């Protein structure tokens, strides 16, 4: 059985036992195996958690993971949390404002999460942050609390001023050995905790040294994959309705379901991604009235908002947005003609699947999953994602134009491109016809190898 005593939820509303490993409420059976709870291997991850449902919010709730394994203390903390929410009209913003100077590391984590959720009263600090990032921060904080318990430190008693290199001295082995983090994830975790601690030092003028600065980044292998011309052509050939059924298996419930990954416009979506090098959101948002023409009336570029950069800069409605001008190369021009450029020129109409009833954000997810589904059927031995089409475009662009390519891609610098987007195999292959000492008597070739896209 769980090491925590089960509490009657009828008397203590919303208080339950929660498994930090499975991310599920603890019942009489293990949420993963379905077997008796006495066989669960993660009882040490069971914690008390309280849920307080907000009246008139259609089931929305505030929750708090309690930092105690004592039944009476859990009941006390749950009641205090509920009263605090009720007294402040269920606003965590007021709670965060009242706790302006956190004392313990747990209080500091709660304040930082409120800060990320824009629940502090300082509007000038409010930013758009993804739910994925906020959830990741909370998850990493829980892991740090788990770590503190393994070194016999009570998280709720650890004062911020006591956070030093002795406290985090065994964190590296905890992440790499106990949590089995890969180097990339390890680096990300340390970076996040370093930013969090630096935030506390600056926000509250705490006189401590950041202990996370002493962690050395681990070497990681950058895997930049691109698709070849042959692979892409083969991929287009197998995108058919009969190949679109994807069988999904829910291991927890031991049930299977089917999804249709085929859409008539899927090939056009992949071609748009390959021939523009843009992100999913930009591809599904391109419109015919964003196409610019030359003086001769030829389409030369597609103007599109840089959604990612504009979100990260948290632009207001009154600020000018950053735009990108995608060059229309020959194959892209042919595709635009097939998609009705002459008919819809200048119209506020989507270029990709204008009659599709699916929401544009849903289309983005569909494109990614469909690409993975069909590419697996090629059995190339590589694991490619939809995003690798962007890397393919940028790799070839860089091979042709060098550092000037970033003027088109709008990257901040060449190093960013080299680290995250450039496939060195593509560069080497395109440069394979390079001659160190040119033979003047040898006739020049009029064409180059086109083994890649």
TORVO-523730 format. One line per field, with one value per residue (C-alpha): x, y, z; residue in three letters. Coordinates in nm, 3 decimals, padded with zeros to 5 digits. Each point is the difference from the previous one (the first is absolute). Layout:
px	c(X; ...)
py	c(Y; ...)
pz	c(Z; ...)
type	c(ala; ...)
// end
This chain:
px	c(00.000; 00.093; 00.203; -00.258; -00.320; -00.310; -00.224; -00.380; -00.059; -00.360; 00.128; 00.307; -00.119; 00.249; 00.282; 00.140; 00.314; 00.181; 00.272; 00.277; 00.130; -00.321; -00.158; -00.323; -00.213; 00.071; -00.284; -00.019; 00.184; 00.315; -00.094; 00.258; -00.004; -00.358; 00.123; -00.042; 00.158; 00.216; 00.195; 00.070; 00.371; -00.048; -00.155; 00.285; -00.136; -00.345; -00.080; -00.300; -00.161; -00.299; -00.241; -00.227; -00.271; -00.088; -00.376; -00.158; 00.312; -00.129; 00.221; 00.323; 00.207; 00.305; 00.228; 00.299; 00.245; 00.046; 00.347; -00.075; -00.056; -00.179; -00.378; -00.089; 00.240; -00.148; -00.350; 00.121; 00.175; -00.302; -00.237; 00.236; 00.034; -00.378; -00.059; 00.270; -00.161; -00.350; 00.113; 00.162; -00.285; 00.205; 00.268; 00.356; 00.112; -00.093; 00.169; 00.318; -00.013; -00.028; 00.301; 00.233; 00.310; 00.002; 00.201; 00.042; 00.086; -00.355; -00.147; 00.240; -00.111; -00.365; 00.080; 00.193; -00.288; -00.237; 00.247; -00.001; -00.381; -00.009; -00.174; 00.221; -00.124; 00.291; -00.154; 00.326; 00.143; -00.287; 00.100; -00.158; 00.138; -00.112; -00.183; 00.265; 00.274; -00.197; -00.078; 00.367; 00.109; -00.248; 00.122; 00.364; -00.085; -00.165; 00.315; 00.210; -00.226; 00.038; 00.377; 00.004; -00.184; 00.260; 00.274; -00.213; -00.085; -00.356; -00.100; -00.248; 00.274; 00.279; 00.054; 00.097; 00.314; 00.111; -00.014; 00.368; 00.237; -00.022; -00.378; 00.029; 00.316; -00.163; -00.250; 00.210; -00.007; -00.370; -00.086; 00.233; -00.023; -00.332; -00.203; 00.207; 00.007; 00.169; 00.271; -00.230; -00.277; 00.254; 00.135; -00.352; -00.086; 00.312; -00.055; -00.359; 00.103; 00.281; -00.246; -00.243; 00.266; 00.130; -00.358; -00.025; 00.333; -00.099; -00.368; 00.054; 00.362; 00.108; 00.367; 00.094; 00.206; -00.187; 00.105; -00.121; 00.272; 00.249; -00.152; 00.188; -00.210; 00.020; 00.102; -00.297; -00.022; -00.185; -00.215; -00.109; -00.197; -00.107; -00.193; 00.152; -00.164; -00.057; -00.154; -00.232; -00.115; -00.065; -00.190; -00.236; -00.068; -00.121; -00.228; -00.325; -00.329; 00.067; 00.330; -00.141; -00.145; 00.205; -00.066; 00.052; 00.049; -00.093; 00.229; -00.169; -00.346; 00.129; -00.226; 00.060; -00.144; 00.037; 00.084; -00.012; 00.321; -00.091; -00.131; -00.012; 00.205; 00.274; 00.241; -00.042; 00.077; 00.325; 00.102; -00.074; 00.215; 00.291; -00.008; -00.041; 00.190; -00.260; -00.164; -00.339; -00.189; 00.134; -00.079; -00.366; -00.035; 00.140; -00.253; -00.016; -00.011; 00.339; 00.168; 00.202; 00.066; 00.282; -00.055; -00.045; -00.286; 00.191; -00.044; 00.331; -00.068; -00.260; -00.038; -00.087; 00.010; 00.280; -00.234; 00.269; 00.211; -00.302; -00.128; 00.338; 00.022; -00.349; -00.112; -00.307; -00.276; 00.134; 00.356; 00.127; 00.042; 00.308; -00.056; 00.183; 00.030; 00.028; 00.166; -00.205; 00.239; -00.093; -00.163; -00.192; -00.132; -00.124; -00.173; -00.170; -00.131; -00.143; -00.166; -00.182; 00.223; -00.143; -00.355; 00.047; 00.274; -00.037; -00.281; -00.012; -00.006; 00.225; 00.249; -00.006; -00.334; -00.223; -00.318; 00.118; -00.239; 00.265; 00.132; 00.338; 00.170; -00.145; 00.139; 00.348; -00.019; -00.151; 00.287; 00.263; -00.161; -00.083; 00.357; 00.131; -00.260; 00.077; 00.377; 00.023; -00.139; 00.312; 00.212; 00.308; 00.140; -00.015; -00.240; -00.113; -00.256; -00.199; 00.237; 00.290; -00.140; 00.091; 00.352; 00.027; -00.090; 00.239; 00.286; -00.027; -00.047; 00.314; 00.197; -00.087; 00.016; 00.211; -00.040; -00.234; -00.265; -00.096; -00.132; -00.273; -00.046; 00.014; 00.224; 00.189; 00.338; 00.187; 00.085; -00.369; -00.045; 00.310; -00.096; -00.367; -00.077; 00.296; 00.052; 00.371; -00.065; -00.196; 00.279; 00.260; -00.206; -00.072; 00.368; 00.110; 00.059; 00.245; 00.340; 00.306; 00.211; -00.221; 00.115; -00.017; -00.007; -00.299; -00.337; -00.236; -00.323; -00.325; -00.188; 00.052; -00.107; -00.354; 00.005; -00.161; -00.298)
py	c(00.000; 00.362; 00.135; 00.282; -00.053; 00.031; 00.289; 00.005; 00.251; 00.055; 00.166; 00.161; 00.125; -00.022; -00.159; -00.310; -00.204; 00.068; -00.202; 00.228; -00.282; -00.094; 00.347; -00.163; -00.002; -00.307; -00.248; -00.360; -00.116; 00.124; 00.242; -00.151; -00.375; -00.030; -00.231; 00.032; 00.315; -00.214; -00.105; 00.360; 00.075; 00.377; 00.042; 00.234; 00.238; 00.020; 00.341; 00.181; 00.242; 00.229; 00.109; 00.300; 00.042; 00.359; 00.072; 00.085; -00.092; -00.317; -00.232; 00.204; -00.050; 00.126; -00.270; -00.022; -00.283; -00.009; -00.024; -00.249; -00.370; 00.049; -00.046; 00.272; 00.250; -00.076; 00.071; 00.325; 00.117; -00.094; 00.202; 00.299; -00.012; -00.012; 00.288; 00.210; -00.047; 00.070; 00.315; 00.129; -00.093; -00.293; 00.234; -00.128; 00.343; 00.152; -00.288; 00.057; 00.373; -00.066; -00.233; 00.255; -00.126; -00.381; -00.156; -00.362; -00.163; -00.140; 00.351; 00.127; -00.270; 00.091; 00.367; -00.080; -00.209; 00.290; 00.225; -00.229; -00.007; 00.382; -00.012; 00.264; 00.361; 00.125; 00.029; 00.121; -00.348; -00.193; -00.212; -00.261; -00.336; -00.337; -00.244; -00.257; 00.222; 00.073; -00.368; -00.086; 00.247; -00.148; -00.351; 00.098; 00.163; -00.323; -00.191; 00.242; -00.055; -00.376; 00.049; 00.198; -00.282; -00.253; 00.204; 00.035; 00.368; 00.109; 00.223; 00.208; 00.080; 00.082; 00.377; 00.165; 00.138; -00.357; -00.103; -00.059; -00.245; -00.239; -00.029; -00.082; -00.206; -00.331; 00.136; -00.108; -00.370; 00.029; 00.126; -00.224; -00.321; 00.007; 00.190; -00.138; 00.338; 00.024; 00.270; 00.233; -00.024; 00.036; 00.322; 00.134; -00.077; 00.169; 00.300; 00.041; -00.024; 00.249; 00.249; -00.057; 00.066; 00.305; 00.129; -00.033; 00.174; 00.296; 00.018; -00.003; 00.118; -00.317; -00.009; -00.349; -00.147; -00.199; -00.362; -00.118; 00.200; -00.261; -00.273; -00.075; -00.056; -00.354; -00.064; -00.092; -00.146; 00.223; -00.214; 00.210; -00.210; 00.098; -00.176; -00.088; 00.059; -00.373; -00.042; 00.296; -00.125; -00.346; 00.160; 00.183; -00.325; -00.188; 00.279; -00.170; -00.058; -00.373; 00.068; 00.258; -00.218; 00.030; -00.250; 00.154; -00.207; 00.131; -00.202; 00.117; -00.111; -00.276; 00.113; 00.080; 00.278; 00.110; 00.341; 00.106; 00.190; 00.074; 00.328; 00.097; 00.313; -00.178; -00.023; 00.374; 00.067; -00.199; 00.172; 00.343; -00.089; -00.125; 00.284; 00.286; -00.126; 00.154; -00.128; -00.172; 00.304; 00.216; -00.261; -00.038; 00.382; 00.101; 00.179; 00.095; 00.372; -00.041; -00.086; 00.286; 00.043; 00.150; 00.289; -00.262; -00.159; -00.309; -00.126; 00.056; -00.040; -00.086; 00.242; -00.172; 00.097; -00.153; -00.137; -00.157; 00.316; 00.226; -00.223; -00.011; 00.379; 00.021; 00.271; 00.202; 00.050; 00.348; -00.109; -00.082; -00.372; -00.159; -00.134; -00.251; 00.004; -00.354; -00.011; -00.179; -00.242; -00.184; -00.312; 00.216; 00.216; -00.313; -00.116; 00.337; -00.015; -00.347; 00.131; 00.273; 00.305; 00.147; -00.046; 00.117; 00.261; 00.286; -00.170; -00.044; -00.375; -00.270; -00.147; -00.342; -00.181; 00.312; -00.208; -00.218; 00.024; -00.120; 00.277; 00.133; -00.098; -00.350; -00.015; 00.068; -00.301; -00.214; 00.085; -00.106; -00.329; -00.084; 00.063; -00.235; -00.265; -00.007; 00.042; -00.306; -00.205; 00.076; -00.203; 00.216; -00.067; 00.373; 00.176; 00.315; 00.254; 00.259; 00.268; -00.167; 00.134; 00.347; -00.122; -00.144; 00.334; 00.198; -00.247; 00.033; 00.376; 00.030; -00.226; 00.234; 00.344; -00.052; 00.247; 00.215; -00.271; 00.140; 00.315; -00.224; -00.228; 00.297; -00.179; 00.219; -00.135; -00.260; -00.201; -00.063; -00.141; -00.219; -00.137; -00.077; -00.009; -00.077; -00.362; -00.033; -00.303; 00.222; 00.258; -00.270; -00.158; 00.329; 00.090; -00.340; 00.142; 00.255; -00.010; 00.122; 00.045; 00.047; -00.171; 00.272; -00.261; -00.181; 00.102; 00.162; -00.178; 00.185; -00.171; -00.103; -00.313; 00.024; -00.301; 00.208; 00.231)
pz	c(00.000; -00.030; 00.288; 00.034; 00.192; -00.217; 00.100; -00.015; -00.280; 00.114; 00.318; -00.160; -00.338; -00.285; 00.200; -00.161; -00.046; -00.326; -00.173; -00.125; -00.221; -00.182; 00.030; 00.119; 00.313; 00.212; 00.028; 00.122; -00.313; -00.173; -00.278; -00.237; 00.061; 00.125; 00.277; 00.378; 00.142; 00.228; -00.313; -00.109; -00.028; 00.032; 00.344; 00.089; -00.267; 00.161; 00.145; 00.139; -00.244; 00.042; -00.274; 00.052; -00.263; -00.091; 00.013; -00.335; -00.201; -00.171; 00.197; 00.014; 00.312; 00.183; 00.135; 00.230; 00.064; 00.377; 00.145; 00.276; 00.053; 00.330; -00.015; 00.252; -00.156; -00.344; 00.129; 00.156; -00.320; -00.215; 00.219; 00.000; -00.380; -00.045; 00.243; -00.165; -00.341; 00.132; 00.181; -00.319; -00.235; -00.135; -00.138; 00.028; -00.122; 00.336; 00.180; -00.200; 00.073; 00.374; -00.001; -00.148; 00.178; 00.012; 00.280; -00.104; -00.330; -00.021; 00.043; -00.267; -00.243; 00.058; -00.064; -00.320; -00.136; 00.071; -00.181; -00.306; 00.007; 00.003; 00.338; 00.160; 00.016; -00.213; -00.346; -00.155; 00.064; -00.154; -00.299; -00.224; 00.108; -00.132; 00.222; -00.089; 00.147; 00.317; 00.051; -00.054; 00.268; 00.249; -00.084; 00.046; 00.335; 00.117; -00.096; 00.204; 00.300; -00.052; -00.011; 00.325; 00.173; -00.119; 00.174; 00.317; -00.047; 00.081; -00.298; 00.200; 00.252; -00.247; 00.013; -00.327; 00.165; 00.071; -00.368; -00.072; -00.170; 00.297; -00.045; -00.372; 00.038; -00.097; -00.253; -00.299; 00.095; 00.091; -00.350; -00.199; 00.203; 00.187; -00.261; -00.290; -00.176; -00.337; -00.024; -00.194; 00.262; 00.280; -00.153; -00.041; 00.362; 00.140; -00.227; 00.123; 00.366; -00.063; -00.153; 00.289; 00.265; -00.186; -00.008; 00.379; 00.056; -00.215; 00.095; 00.377; 00.018; 00.178; 00.091; -00.122; -00.281; -00.262; 00.072; -00.342; -00.173; 00.114; -00.217; -00.320; -00.312; -00.130; -00.359; -00.218; -00.346; -00.242; -00.227; -00.295; -00.246; -00.349; -00.273; -00.337; -00.336; -00.049; 00.344; -00.050; -00.340; 00.146; 00.288; -00.236; -00.185; 00.309; 00.126; -00.098; 00.186; 00.032; 00.179; 00.237; 00.278; 00.320; 00.282; 00.344; 00.315; 00.345; 00.226; 00.319; -00.109; -00.231; -00.285; -00.367; -00.213; -00.362; -00.143; -00.364; -00.078; -00.362; -00.142; -00.370; 00.079; 00.200; -00.295; -00.062; 00.368; -00.017; -00.321; 00.152; 00.301; -00.213; -00.253; 00.249; 00.305; 00.227; 00.319; 00.013; 00.130; -00.279; -00.267; 00.098; 00.029; -00.341; -00.218; -00.366; 00.082; 00.167; -00.331; -00.143; -00.372; -00.203; -00.240; -00.271; 00.198; 00.110; 00.361; 00.180; 00.373; 00.263; 00.293; 00.327; 00.367; 00.209; 00.265; 00.220; 00.030; 00.048; 00.281; 00.173; -00.021; 00.151; -00.239; 00.081; -00.254; -00.077; -00.074; -00.346; -00.055; -00.150; -00.351; -00.216; -00.378; -00.135; -00.344; -00.264; -00.166; -00.322; 00.153; 00.249; -00.283; -00.178; 00.318; 00.048; -00.354; 00.065; 00.317; -00.197; 00.010; -00.324; 00.129; 00.359; -00.048; 00.250; 00.194; 00.376; -00.048; 00.148; -00.246; 00.165; 00.012; -00.005; 00.026; 00.290; 00.298; 00.246; 00.225; -00.114; 00.328; -00.031; -00.354; 00.140; 00.231; -00.277; -00.236; 00.253; 00.093; -00.360; -00.113; 00.271; -00.088; -00.373; 00.032; 00.225; -00.287; -00.205; 00.247; -00.058; 00.347; 00.075; 00.237; -00.176; 00.115; -00.190; 00.136; -00.181; -00.327; 00.126; 00.079; -00.350; -00.157; 00.222; -00.057; -00.377; 00.023; 00.212; -00.235; -00.286; 00.164; 00.313; 00.287; -00.214; 00.040; 00.339; -00.171; -00.140; 00.303; 00.242; 00.249; 00.246; -00.108; -00.198; 00.313; 00.070; -00.350; 00.025; 00.340; -00.060; -00.373; -00.225; -00.101; -00.070; -00.220; -00.239; -00.007; -00.072; -00.278; -00.177; 00.023; -00.132; -00.350; 00.140; -00.173; 00.189; -00.314; -00.303; -00.319; -00.265; -00.279; 00.154; -00.153; 00.251; 00.087; -00.063; 00.280; 00.359; 00.181; 00.134; 00.231; 00.273; 00.010)
type	c(unk; unk; unk; unk; unk; unk; unk; unk; unk; unk; unk; unk; unk; unk; unk; unk; unk; unk; unk; unk; unk; unk; unk; unk; unk; unk; unk; unk; unk; unk; unk; unk; unk; unk; unk; unk; unk; unk; unk; unk; unk; unk; unk; unk; unk; unk; unk; unk; unk; unk; unk; unk; unk; unk; unk; unk; unk; unk; unk; unk; unk; unk; unk; unk; unk; unk; unk; unk; unk; unk; unk; unk; unk; unk; unk; unk; unk; unk; unk; unk; unk; unk; unk; unk; unk; unk; unk; unk; unk; unk; unk; unk; unk; unk; unk; unk; unk; unk; unk; unk; unk; unk; unk; unk; unk; unk; unk; unk; unk; unk; unk; unk; unk; unk; unk; unk; unk; unk; unk; unk; unk; unk; unk; unk; unk; unk; unk; unk; unk; unk; unk; unk; unk; unk; unk; unk; unk; unk; unk; unk; unk; unk; unk; unk; unk; unk; unk; unk; unk; unk; unk; unk; unk; unk; unk; unk; unk; unk; unk; unk; unk; unk; unk; unk; unk; unk; unk; unk; unk; unk; unk; unk; unk; unk; unk; unk; unk; unk; unk; unk; unk; unk; unk; unk; unk; unk; unk; unk; unk; unk; unk; unk; unk; unk; unk; unk; unk; unk; unk; unk; unk; unk; unk; unk; unk; unk; unk; unk; unk; unk; unk; unk; unk; unk; unk; unk; unk; unk; unk; unk; unk; unk; unk; unk; unk; unk; unk; unk; unk; unk; unk; unk; unk; unk; unk; unk; unk; unk; unk; unk; unk; unk; unk; unk; unk; unk; unk; unk; unk; unk; unk; unk; unk; unk; unk; unk; unk; unk; unk; unk; unk; unk; unk; unk; unk; unk; unk; unk; unk; unk; unk; unk; unk; unk; unk; unk; unk; unk; unk; unk; unk; unk; unk; unk; unk; unk; unk; unk; unk; unk; unk; unk; unk; unk; unk; unk; unk; unk; unk; unk; unk; unk; unk; unk; unk; unk; unk; unk; unk; unk; unk; unk; unk; unk; unk; unk; unk; unk; unk; unk; unk; unk; unk; unk; unk; unk; unk; unk; unk; unk; unk; unk; unk; unk; unk; unk; unk; unk; unk; unk; unk; unk; unk; unk; unk; unk; unk; unk; unk; unk; unk; unk; unk; unk; unk; unk; unk; unk; unk; unk; unk; unk; unk; unk; unk; unk; unk; unk; unk; unk; unk; unk; unk; unk; unk; unk; unk; unk; unk; unk; unk; unk; unk; unk; unk; unk; unk; unk; unk; unk; unk; unk; unk; unk; unk; unk; unk; unk; unk; unk; unk; unk; unk; unk; unk; unk; unk; unk; unk; unk; unk; unk; unk; unk; unk; unk; unk; unk; unk; unk; unk; unk; unk; unk; unk; unk; unk; unk; unk; unk; unk; unk; unk; unk; unk; unk; unk; unk; unk; unk; unk; unk; unk; unk; unk; unk; unk; unk; unk; unk; unk; unk; unk)
// end
